[in-house]
Amino acid sequence: MILALIGLLGIFVLVAMVVAPSQPVVRDWYLTHACGHLDRISTDICAAMRRAAGGRPI
């Protein structure tokens, strides 16, 4: 059970770093809902999305 949760979190972070910067709808969702939480882990996770969004604030 714990391994499944860790796996889901890993997929969530991977999508944030690889897929979301190139997909406007997904990027906007992550910037609005997830980056506040992901920044607690590492600010690098959402950095590519912020660059792709033109650095606009959340």
C-alpha positions as CSV (number, residue, x, y, z in Angstrom):
1,M,0.0,0.0,0.0
2,I,2.7,2.4,0.9
3,L,4.7,1.6,-2.2
4,A,1.6,2.3,-4.3
5,L,1.3,5.7,-2.7
6,I,4.9,6.5,-3.3
7,G,4.6,5.4,-6.9
8,L,1.6,7.7,-7.4
9,L,3.4,10.6,-5.9
10,G,6.4,9.8,-8.2
11,I,4.1,9.8,-11.3
12,F,2.5,13.1,-10.1
13,V,5.9,14.8,-9.8
14,L,7.1,13.3,-13.1
15,V,4.1,14.7,-15.0
16,A,4.7,18.1,-13.3
17,M,8.3,18.1,-14.5
18,V,8.0,16.6,-18.0
19,V,4.4,16.8,-19.4
20,A,2.9,19.9,-17.8
21,P,5.2,22.6,-19.2
22,S,4.2,21.8,-22.7
23,Q,0.4,21.4,-22.1
24,P,-1.3,24.7,-21.2
25,V,-4.3,23.2,-19.5
26,V,-2.3,20.8,-17.4
27,R,0.3,23.5,-16.7
28,D,-2.4,25.9,-15.5
29,W,-3.9,23.3,-13.2
30,Y,-0.5,22.4,-11.7
31,L,0.4,26.1,-11.2
32,T,-3.0,26.8,-9.6
33,H,-3.4,23.7,-7.4
34,A,-0.2,21.8,-7.0
35,C,2.9,24.0,-7.1
36,G,2.2,25.5,-3.7
37,H,2.6,22.0,-2.2
38,L,5.3,20.8,-4.6
39,D,7.5,23.8,-3.8
40,R,7.7,22.5,-0.2
41,I,9.6,19.5,-1.6
42,S,11.7,21.3,-4.2
43,T,11.2,24.6,-6.1
44,D,12.8,22.9,-9.2
45,I,9.7,20.8,-9.7
46,C,7.5,23.7,-10.9
47,A,10.4,25.9,-12.3
48,A,9.9,24.7,-15.9
49,M,6.2,25.3,-15.8
50,R,6.8,28.9,-14.5
51,R,9.2,29.5,-17.3
52,A,6.8,28.2,-19.9
53,A,4.0,30.3,-18.4
54,G,6.2,33.4,-18.8
55,G,6.9,33.7,-15.1
56,R,3.4,34.9,-14.3
57,P,2.5,34.6,-10.6
58,I,0.3,31.7,-9.4
